[in-house]
Amino acid sequence: NQLGGMSRPPSDSGTLKDFDPVRETAAGPPAPVTQGSWRALFPDVSPDGQWLAFKTLSKPEDLFVSRVDGSGLRQLTDDAHRDRAPRWSPDGKRLAFHSNRSGAYQIWTIASDGSGLRQLTRLTWGPLVSHPAWSPDGARLAFFVEGRPPMIREIVRPWDERSLESLPLPESPNTSFLAYSWSSDGRRLAGHRESASGGDGISVYSFDSRQYQHFTDFGWLPRWLSDDRRLIFWRTAGIYLLDTRSGNVRQILYAAPNEVWGATPSPDDRRIYFGLGTKEADVWLMSPE
């Protein structure tokens, strides 16, 4: 007899975990929001806390919304293009995302019912424009441009590359900044650094000082809690909490051997939604005739 192993594709799902923002601890095991192996990743919670937006990793990459309990699933895009990183507008009516539907990756918006698809950026330089982040008043979007400083675009103005606001780059050489979350007062942008050497880490940019404050040497895509003091971020198999006043970092979830793909707190800070990639395999028994 011969034993053989056959690996299954990773099974990914939107997952939530109850969180106590006072004790800064997660309570109980994670609970799935979506079920199956269709790979629902990078969830974003609507401002009213009732809806989730997320993308699928399986080709084609499309955008979906559902209620936070997984019901009311609605597909927003259904085509051959890659649609990624959906983010709710502050009024809960639209989603910003990046997509290659114009040939190169650019920023787009779409209504929460799937109507009103609109291209917001038409940059002719830079191979990748990605990861939109709404300002608290919904008037501006920050976004990442590969190899360039972060950019900000005013939504109401007609498209013009010359009117874009460019933020400074971090002081470290060959390092870019992916801005991902505005503080509620609009004065700070949290994000992570990306360097040519592969290093990363959580940083916060201040519009008042026009400088960066660097906090960690690891982590991706941070999100502010409602106190504008603490940040939720993730990396590989863990979710972490950063206090920007003390600089303390606390791990609040460790999912190994599985992997986390995006993490976001609910508006009341009581839940954390995240994508979880689970690894599975079957063992088969084969008997020769």
C-alpha positions in Angstrom: 0.0 0.0 0.0 1.1 3.6 -0.7 0.1 6.7 1.2 -0.2 9.9 -0.8 -1.2 13.5 0.2 -3.4 15.7 -2.0 -3.5 19.4 -1.0 -6.7 21.4 -1.3 -6.7 25.0 -2.3 -6.8 27.3 0.8 -10.2 28.1 2.1 -10.7 31.7 2.8 -13.7 33.4 4.5 -14.8 36.6 6.1 -14.5 36.2 9.8 -15.3 38.2 12.9 -14.0 38.3 16.4 -15.5 40.1 19.4 -13.2 42.6 20.9 -13.1 44.5 24.2 -11.6 48.0 23.4 -11.2 48.8 27.1 -9.3 45.6 28.1 -7.8 45.4 24.6 -8.5 41.7 24.4 -10.4 39.5 22.0 -13.1 37.3 23.4 -13.8 33.8 22.3 -12.9 32.1 19.0 -13.4 33.7 15.6 -16.8 33.1 13.9 -17.2 32.8 10.2 -19.3 35.4 8.3 -19.0 33.7 4.9 -18.7 30.0 4.3 -16.9 27.8 1.7 -13.7 28.0 -0.3 -14.4 31.0 -2.5 -11.8 33.2 -0.8 -13.5 36.3 0.6 -10.7 38.7 1.7 -10.0 42.3 2.8 -13.4 43.1 4.4 -14.4 46.7 5.0 -17.3 47.7 7.3 -19.9 50.3 6.3 -20.1 53.4 8.5 -23.4 52.2 10.0 -21.8 48.9 11.0 -24.5 46.9 9.0 -22.7 45.9 5.8 -19.4 44.4 4.8 -17.6 44.9 1.4 -14.9 42.4 0.3 -13.2 41.0 -2.7 -12.7 37.5 -3.9 -9.2 36.2 -4.6 -10.4 33.5 -7.0 -10.3 34.6 -10.6 -11.9 36.7 -11.7 -11.4 39.0 -8.7 -14.8 40.6 -8.0 -16.4 42.8 -5.3 -19.3 41.7 -3.0 -21.3 43.2 -0.2 -23.2 41.4 2.5 -24.7 42.1 5.9 -22.3 41.6 8.8 -24.0 38.2 9.5 -23.3 37.0 6.0 -26.9 37.4 4.7 -28.0 39.6 1.8 -25.0 38.7 -0.3 -24.8 40.9 -3.4 -22.2 40.9 -6.2 -21.2 44.3 -7.4 -18.8 43.4 -10.2 -18.8 40.4 -12.5 -16.3 40.5 -15.3 -12.8 39.5 -16.3 -11.1 42.4 -14.5 -9.4 42.4 -11.2 -11.3 44.6 -8.7 -9.5 45.0 -5.3 -9.5 46.7 -1.9 -13.1 48.0 -1.6 -13.6 50.9 0.9 -16.9 52.4 2.0 -17.4 56.1 1.6 -18.3 58.0 4.8 -21.9 58.3 3.8 -22.2 54.6 3.0 -23.4 55.1 -0.5 -20.3 54.3 -2.6 -17.3 52.1 -2.6 -13.8 53.1 -3.8 -11.5 50.4 -5.1 -8.6 49.8 -7.5 -9.0 47.9 -10.7 -7.2 47.1 -14.0 -10.4 47.5 -16.0 -8.8 50.4 -17.9 -5.7 48.5 -18.7 -3.5 49.7 -15.8 -4.6 49.7 -12.2 -6.5 52.9 -11.3 -9.0 54.1 -8.7 -12.7 53.6 -9.3 -15.9 54.1 -7.4 -19.2 52.2 -7.6 -22.5 52.6 -5.8 -23.4 50.0 -3.1 -26.1 48.5 -5.4 -23.6 48.0 -8.2 -24.5 51.0 -10.3 -22.7 54.2 -11.2 -19.2 52.7 -12.0 -16.8 55.7 -12.3 -13.1 56.0 -13.0 -11.5 58.5 -10.6 -7.8 58.5 -11.6 -6.1 58.4 -15.0 -2.5 58.6 -14.1 -0.2 58.1 -17.0 2.9 57.4 -14.8 3.4 54.6 -12.4 2.5 51.0 -13.1 0.2 50.7 -10.1 -2.4 53.0 -8.6 -4.1 51.3 -5.6 -5.6 51.3 -2.1 -7.9 54.3 -1.9 -8.6 55.7 1.5 -11.5 58.2 2.0 -11.1 61.4 4.1 -13.6 61.6 6.9 -15.8 64.2 5.0 -15.8 62.1 1.9 -14.4 65.0 -0.2 -10.9 63.5 -0.8 -9.3 60.2 -1.5 -5.7 59.3 -0.6 -4.2 56.5 -2.8 -0.9 54.7 -3.4 1.2 55.1 -6.5 4.0 52.6 -6.9 7.4 54.3 -6.8 5.9 57.7 -6.0 4.8 59.7 -3.0 1.2 59.1 -1.8 -1.4 61.2 -3.6 -4.6 62.9 -2.6 -7.4 63.7 -5.1 -10.4 65.9 -4.4 -13.5 64.0 -5.6 -15.6 67.0 -6.8 -12.9 68.4 -9.0 -12.6 67.3 -12.7 -9.6 65.0 -13.2 -6.3 66.8 -13.7 -3.0 65.3 -12.7 -1.6 68.8 -12.0 -4.3 69.3 -9.2 -3.2 66.3 -7.2 -1.8 66.8 -3.8 1.4 65.0 -3.2 2.5 64.0 0.3 6.2 63.7 1.1 8.0 60.3 1.1 9.3 58.8 4.4 12.8 59.9 5.3 14.3 56.4 4.7 15.8 56.0 1.3 14.0 53.8 -1.3 10.9 53.7 0.9 7.3 54.5 0.0 4.2 54.9 2.1 0.9 53.2 1.6 -1.7 55.5 3.3 -4.7 53.5 4.4 -6.7 55.1 7.2 -7.6 58.7 8.0 -8.1 59.8 11.6 -11.6 61.1 12.2 -10.4 64.7 12.6 -8.7 64.4 9.2 -5.3 65.4 10.6 -3.4 62.1 10.3 -3.0 59.3 7.9 -2.0 55.8 9.1 -0.4 53.4 6.7 2.6 51.1 6.3 6.0 51.6 4.8 7.3 49.6 1.8 11.0 49.5 1.0 13.0 48.2 -1.9 14.7 45.8 0.6 11.4 44.3 1.6 11.1 46.0 5.0 7.8 47.3 6.2 6.2 48.7 9.3 3.4 51.0 10.6 3.8 54.8 10.3 1.5 57.8 10.8 1.7 60.9 8.7 0.7 64.3 10.2 -0.8 67.0 8.0 0.1 69.6 10.6 3.8 68.8 10.8 4.1 67.2 7.3 6.2 64.5 9.0 6.0 60.8 9.7 6.1 59.0 13.0 7.3 55.4 12.7 6.1 52.9 15.2 6.9 49.3 14.1 9.2 47.4 11.8 6.4 45.0 10.7 2.7 45.2 9.8 0.3 46.1 7.0 -2.8 48.2 6.3 -3.6 49.8 9.7 -7.0 51.0 10.7 -7.8 53.6 13.4 -10.1 52.8 16.3 -12.7 55.4 17.0 -10.5 57.1 19.7 -8.0 58.2 17.0 -5.3 56.9 19.3 -5.0 53.2 18.6 -4.6 51.2 15.4 -5.5 47.7 14.4 -3.1 46.1 11.9 -2.1 42.7 10.7 0.7 40.6 9.3 0.7 37.0 8.1 -1.0 35.0 10.9 -1.6 37.8 13.5 -3.7 40.8 14.3 -2.2 43.5 16.4 -3.2 46.6 18.4 -0.9 49.7 18.4 -1.2 52.6 20.9 0.2 55.6 19.1 0.7 57.5 22.4 2.7 54.9 24.3 4.0 53.0 21.2 3.0 49.7 22.8 2.0 46.9 20.5 -0.2 44.0 21.6 -1.1 40.9 19.7 -4.8 40.2 19.9 -5.1 37.2 17.5 -2.7 34.5 16.3 -4.1 32.3 13.6 -1.2 30.1 12.5 -0.9 27.9 10.5 -3.7 29.9 8.8 -3.2 33.4 7.4 -4.9 36.7 8.0 -5.9 38.8 4.9 -7.0 42.3 6.0 -8.5 43.4 9.4 -10.9 46.2 10.2 -12.7 47.2 13.4 -16.5 47.8 13.5 -17.5 51.5 14.1 -18.1 50.8 17.8 -14.8 49.0 18.1 -16.5 45.9 19.4 -15.8 43.6 16.6 -12.9 42.9 14.2 -13.6 41.6 10.8 -10.8 39.9 8.8 -10.2 37.4 6.0 -8.8 34.1 7.1 -7.0 31.8 4.7 -7.1 28.2 6.1 -4.8 25.4 5.0 -6.3 22.0 4.5 -5.1 18.7 3.1 -6.6 15.2 2.6 -4.7 11.9 3.0 -5.7 9.1 0.6 -5.0 5.4 0.6 -4.2 3.7 -2.7 -4.1 -0.1 -3.0 -2.4 -1.6 -6.0 -4.4 -4.2 -7.9 
